[in-house]
Amino acid sequence: MLDEEIKEEIEILSKKELDRTIKRLASQILEKIPNMTSLLLIGIPTKGGLFV
């Protein structure tokens, strides 16, 4: 099946769910990492749309 043939969009998380998930992950990172100078975040670009 070609990529052009796939047109159906599937929502995995709503905007509200995504916002809550990101905030929860951020708070968990802050709890686990006492020294922020040792923290490195890396983003991996995908073919999907941007969310900000």
Backbone bond lengths (Angstrom), bond angles and torsions (degrees), N, CA, C in turn:
res aa  C-N    CA-C-N  psi(-1)  N-CA   C-N-CA  omega(-1)  CA-C   N-CA-C  phi
1 M - - - 1.449 - - 1.532 108.41 -
2 L 1.304 117.21 131.32 1.455 122.25 -179.21 1.517 111.03 -82.61
3 D 1.340 116.30 153.12 1.459 121.19 178.42 1.527 111.81 -58.42
4 E 1.322 117.23 -34.15 1.464 120.82 -179.46 1.524 111.71 -64.58
5 E 1.323 117.33 -25.17 1.456 121.51 -177.71 1.529 112.24 -79.52
6 I 1.323 117.77 -20.72 1.462 121.62 -178.24 1.524 108.73 -87.41
7 K 1.319 117.66 107.90 1.461 122.15 -176.53 1.521 112.36 -116.40
8 E 1.318 118.27 -15.88 1.455 121.78 -175.40 1.521 110.97 -71.63
9 E 1.333 116.69 129.85 1.454 121.17 176.78 1.522 109.33 -98.70
10 I 1.320 115.26 137.65 1.457 120.94 179.92 1.522 107.77 -121.61
11 E 1.320 116.62 125.57 1.459 120.92 177.66 1.523 108.85 -90.63
12 I 1.325 116.02 117.28 1.454 121.04 -179.79 1.519 109.98 -84.73
13 L 1.326 116.43 -46.61 1.462 122.52 177.43 1.521 108.66 -132.16
14 S 1.314 115.98 140.00 1.462 119.12 174.14 1.521 108.58 -73.33
15 K 1.330 117.54 169.08 1.464 121.33 178.05 1.526 110.19 -57.77
16 K 1.309 116.95 -42.62 1.467 121.85 -179.69 1.529 110.79 -64.51
17 E 1.328 117.23 -43.43 1.470 121.24 179.43 1.525 111.59 -65.85
18 L 1.337 116.50 -40.64 1.452 120.89 178.98 1.527 110.60 -64.71
19 D 1.320 116.90 -43.60 1.461 121.72 177.77 1.526 110.73 -59.56
20 R 1.315 116.77 -46.65 1.467 121.55 179.71 1.530 111.16 -63.79
21 T 1.329 117.64 -39.90 1.459 122.34 179.81 1.524 111.38 -64.80
22 I 1.326 117.00 -44.96 1.465 120.91 179.65 1.526 110.70 -64.12
23 K 1.329 117.05 -43.28 1.466 120.52 178.64 1.529 111.07 -63.40
24 R 1.314 117.08 -40.05 1.464 120.25 179.86 1.527 111.08 -66.99
25 L 1.337 116.80 -43.11 1.465 120.25 176.85 1.525 111.16 -60.57
26 A 1.330 116.19 -43.08 1.463 120.10 179.71 1.525 110.92 -62.37
27 S 1.324 117.76 -43.15 1.465 119.85 -179.72 1.524 111.10 -67.53
28 Q 1.330 117.83 -35.62 1.458 120.37 177.36 1.532 111.40 -67.19
29 I 1.316 117.03 -37.58 1.461 120.72 176.62 1.524 109.55 -63.11
30 L 1.335 116.85 -45.59 1.464 120.93 -179.53 1.528 111.43 -62.49
31 E 1.319 117.63 -35.44 1.468 120.95 178.71 1.530 111.81 -69.60
32 K 1.323 116.86 -38.09 1.473 121.58 -173.84 1.531 113.30 -83.80
33 I 1.324 117.77 -25.54 1.461 121.72 -175.62 1.532 108.93 -107.57
34 P 1.324 117.96 99.30 1.465 119.97 -178.53 1.532 113.14 -71.23
35 N 1.338 117.24 -28.29 1.456 121.49 -177.13 1.534 108.76 -114.79
36 M 1.325 116.50 104.44 1.471 120.44 -175.16 1.524 113.21 -67.48
37 T 1.334 118.57 -16.31 1.464 119.44 178.82 1.528 111.43 -69.25
38 S 1.329 117.31 -16.03 1.469 120.64 178.87 1.530 112.15 -96.91
39 L 1.329 117.34 7.52 1.464 121.44 -177.36 1.523 110.95 -95.51
40 L 1.326 116.75 131.28 1.457 122.62 176.24 1.527 107.95 -132.33
41 L 1.320 116.84 122.84 1.462 121.39 177.03 1.516 108.53 -106.58
42 I 1.331 116.07 134.73 1.459 121.95 -178.83 1.519 108.79 -123.81
43 G 1.314 116.88 132.01 1.459 121.75 176.69 1.516 110.42 -103.21
44 I 1.318 116.40 140.71 1.459 121.60 178.62 1.526 107.90 -114.47
45 P 1.342 117.27 111.18 1.462 119.30 -179.43 1.534 110.97 -67.09
46 T 1.322 115.51 143.17 1.467 121.28 178.02 1.518 109.01 -126.24
47 K 1.299 115.39 -179.81 1.466 120.00 177.51 1.522 111.90 -78.90
48 G 1.328 117.03 -12.11 1.454 120.75 -178.84 1.522 112.63 -70.53
49 G 1.311 115.17 173.32 1.456 120.89 179.31 1.512 111.37 -74.31
50 L 1.309 115.16 162.51 1.452 121.28 178.48 1.519 109.89 -81.84
51 F 1.314 116.60 146.94 1.458 120.55 172.00 1.515 107.19 -129.67
52 V 1.298 115.48 131.02 1.457 120.22 -178.49 1.509 109.00 -133.18
